[in-house]
Amino acid sequence: MLLPTTNLDRLLGDKTAKSLAKNLGLKTVADLLQHYPRRYSSRGEPTPISEIPIGESVTIIADVVDVYERRMKGKSGSILEVKLTDGHGFVTATFFNQSWRATKLRTGVRGLWAGKIGRYNGKLQLSHPDYELFGDEIEDDVAKAWAELPIPIYPASSTCTTWMIQRAVKVILDVLEPIKDEVPKELVEKHELLNLEDALRKIHQPANMGDWMAARDTLRYHEAFMLQATLLKRRVENQHQQSAVREAKENGYLTQFDKTLPFTLTNGQVNVGNEISKDLVSGHPMNRLLQGEVGSGKTLVAVRAMLAVADSEGQSALLAPTEVLAAQHYRSIEKTLGAELAKKLGLTLLTGQLSTSDRKSAMLAMVSGTAQIVVGTHALIADKVEFLDLGLIVIDEQHRFGVEQREALRLKGKQPPHVLTMTATPIPRTLAVTVFGDLDVSVLSELPQGRQAITSHVITDDQPQLVARVWQRVAEEVSQGRQAFVVCPRIDDADDGAELLLTGGIPEEQEFVEGEELTPPKPKRPLAAAISVTQSLKQNAELKNLRIEVLHGRQSSDEKADVMNRFTNKEIDVLVSTTVIEVGVDVPNATTMVILDADRFGVSQLHQLRGRVGRGGLPGLCLMLTSAAEGSLALERVKAVADTTDGFKLSEIDLELRREGDVLGATQSGGRSSLRLLRVLQDSRLIQDVRVEVAEIFQVDPTLEKHPLVAETLIQLDKARQDFLAKA
């Protein structure tokens, strides 16, 4: 929407503007006007004090019951104590050396109070809260209306209160110039929407509940409309982008490969293969997500696509998040292709820890075109890395790469390359994109024969008997000739749990809820570290005489390869690891997965980790230990993973918990959402309906000459955001 981008410090006091910017990231008029109330309250319906958790920054509506001033013990000064009630509980507001407040804080006065809830002498306490008192001398009919008037409660902080935001919004609305409405008049009338300016005024200053509900519906439609307009405009532009046709030759590499397969492709693999083939010959860059459960055969589908590209003399690059996985992909593809075909295709591995000579050799093969299939890590993204004709990019486990990282590899193609992204659980942002209709999706729902179900259980720290049983269970599995993984969030006791960074991935960010602090609760004990856990398990009476080794991102490539080879060859019983084994590691004899401090991992990570077991025809067992408190989002996330193995369902849960990130920009998830009122899952029907309406506009007016306000709005959008589709 076309809202003023004037800096707030030009219209508000410097102190207020700085507070809004620092605490809530609100810097312009547009930012503030789109900082919508989280909910509405009324003076007649106070928020229950009895339900307020300790330590939360809260806003309550309460009456003054009693006011008492006393001298402080052992020091000069006084404490003013104001007892408050909302009819459901009591809380005391305390002010130090501010006796003058007693002149207005009289018994019976009602107001808004904000601050952090604490406990002192067994009683709830608000220390030095901010407050706003309601008026008192009013007529009965006016009083009734006043009592029923919705009070907007904004996402706020302890230092940037909801009424501070209210006052700032009022100042802006009082001087606001007329706002243009970019939604076509016929759609406004069709959906019975308010005009944009009325909607903005009524969502911030509603006269009744109907006002803000109508405003919400209007603004939600505006969000959906402009998002779809942005995405469809980009798609129209992409239709003019040319990509080399990559068609499999008769009796070419792909045909030869298919003839040598010792098994029959599943129906899903055939169907998805056909979808990809159509994309590769379309003349336009493919942007497809391949979702499939762990072990569903995604890599084989990707190999067949790479062979089709090789038939057209193009190159393919498979980007893996860790050296362990890249090396495993290399060996797996080499085995799948066969030594002769792998040699013909110049199968090449490029990682950061190759020797200088091996690295130079790999890069020469890539730039000369003799390497038609390249498997690598983030080393593929390096500036000096060049391809002769990059035709296809395969991204394995997309949640481990940032948007910019994927884009850097895409730009190495002389023409826009095709992009195939593989994952078991789409990240929230990607799932959101699929809802908006701007990412083609293929699903492999079938599992190969012999794949067994995985049973998952959540065990909390307050269940010591079950915790002890975990290690007994591990010992029982090993006694039957099987193996186990133990996963930790840290490498050693000195680090901060940043294994993902060490392996080149990106950590899943903490959910951001506006107005709430971002600091996660401190764990009840130090987080499990792989090195110290390894030593501890070697001393565990249940695991004595077992062969226990450690694997983590600080080890050299040779060290990691040696450990994984020995584990694969059954020379190690229990492998204690960090997230380096999250994806791609295939050890059929491993049946048990123990995840320590499971609440410190994201939904996708937990699902991927769990997928490392149950791969060899034996039932899998995943035990997730956590110190997360009952009722916390962290525990809810872990329990959600335990309850289902459906990747898309887990992605929906992840989307609900972490939000979708910046749908048009670079933030993947977990950060502040770019959506204000629109919710991807709840409003999916609206999003799809609006997409049809916007598509009709572009069909008759692809240049938007007849819709200048839509065009103007799109021009004003940040260019980085408009790069969304190319980077998705």
Helices and strands as residue ranges (DSSP letters): G 8-10, H 14-24, H 29-33, E 39-41, G 49-51, E 57-71, E 78-85, E 90-96, G 99-103, E 110-120, E 123-127, E 130-133, H 140-148, E 151-153, H 162-175, H 185-190, H 196-204, H 209-238, H 253-260, H 267-280, E 287-292, H 298-311, E 315-319, H 323-337, H 339-344, E 348-350, H 356-368, E 373-376, G 378-381, E 390-396, G 398-400, H 403-410, E 418-423, H 428-436, E 440-444, E 454-460, H 464-479, E 483-487, H 499-502, H 530-539, G 541-543, E 548-551, H 557-568, E 574-577, G 579-581, E 590-595, G 598-600, H 603-610, E 620-626, H 633-643, H 647-658, H 684-700, H 708-716, H 719-722, H 724-727
